[in-house]
Amino acid sequence: MEQQRRLDYLIHPATSALQGRIQVPGDKSISHRAVILGALAAGASECRGFLDSADTRATMAALRQMGVQMSLEGEHLCVNGVGLHGLSAPPAALDLGNSGTSARLLLGVLAGQRFSTTLCGDESLQRRPMRRVADPLNAMQAEVQITPDGALPARITGNRRLRAIRYELPVASAQLKSALLLAGLYAEGETVLTEPAPTRDHTERMLAHFGCPIARAGAQLRLSSRPLQANALQIPGDISSAAFLLVAASIVPGSDVLIEGVGLNPTRHAVLEILRLMGADLSIDNRVEASGEPRADLRVKYRPLQGITIPRALVPVAIDEFPAIMAAAAHARGETVLHGAAELRVKESDRIAALAAGLQNLGLRVATSPDGLRVQGGRPDAGVVHSYGDHRIAMAFAITALAATGPVTVQDCKNIDTSFPGFIRCIQQIGWEISDKAVRID
Ligand code: S3P
């Protein structure tokens, strides 16, 4: 039997300033959409800056199982699109691993196919809420069956004629919005969606880039299906990955780091505003736009941070950055308060509980509520923390450890590869010494 191995990191506090110029891997959300829309377009799409990670490979594998040919060399992806109606029945269930984005977006696509499919995932993905997607798809006359707990595995029956709906999203979720827009490509009539709060709009931007513009008026989106046409794409660096480096340089005295080519989509860059409110020294340079997505270079220099109450309006548009922001809060003077973030409880882990447990293990005072947490900042101690198999929790604690009073062991870091392969290499490049050790568990 193959031995199960767990990867832990033993992180020593940084002994000198972080300095240099680096790039982070391509944006995960945009990379998923590039493979999916590239597959559904007519013709070959070339994509530069693609994120080669466990999550995006899950999306690629699922589409390959449905007959889409593609190649990936480094960050260069070529997809031979089969057109909206060109997918074929997969030989087996589609296993999306740890990736919520793959599962939810593909549910939308599969609802409109002529063939039936089964979707499943790893233990964490099979705990995540899917009823929010299945219910409106079924209201479009799809047939999506999930477990009585509202989770995967899902059975999607093919050959249904989808009808467009008008729908008010009950949660601010870009994955839900995107699933319904993708199903809308297969529906008769106009799909009209209203968002309770703005969420990342990469699907809308990329649909327009592939020839199917979405009309937006305030919180309302309208889609009338059109065939998608292949197009070249350039994907910016992932701001959610950059966030960890922004925090790292903010908390290690003397640091000065430039991160090149980071995606600055206005529905994603709230983390910059939050860190600035905390006193971070951030500047933006070389703004350009490529393939409908803005990008720029971010420079960050060390400056002491202070705790803040995070403005509620920024929560849905910084939802993936709270692990990094709480690492900043751990080193800030005073209290940082987060409310309105109940969605954090249903990410790759319960991020509110995971952050609270780890920061408490490092000696900080933390209180949780159903929709957020309060962190009394200071100087985290040495200790042992667990990531609960969640890539962003693992990276948040690794960064927290940088300015702790002693070494911190971060348990179960293997899943960092789901969004930020090369995380360790990246931080070593700016002068951080880190030692890793693989620890076997029975
Ligand atoms: C994503 C949307 C967000 C985010 C996730 C990626 C996307 O999830 O947390 O990491 O690519 O659409 P929700 O839409 O569920 O908030």
Residues whose N, C-alpha, C, O or C-beta is under 5 A from the ligand:
A	BS01	S3P	S29 T101 A172 S173 A174 Q175 L176 I319 D320
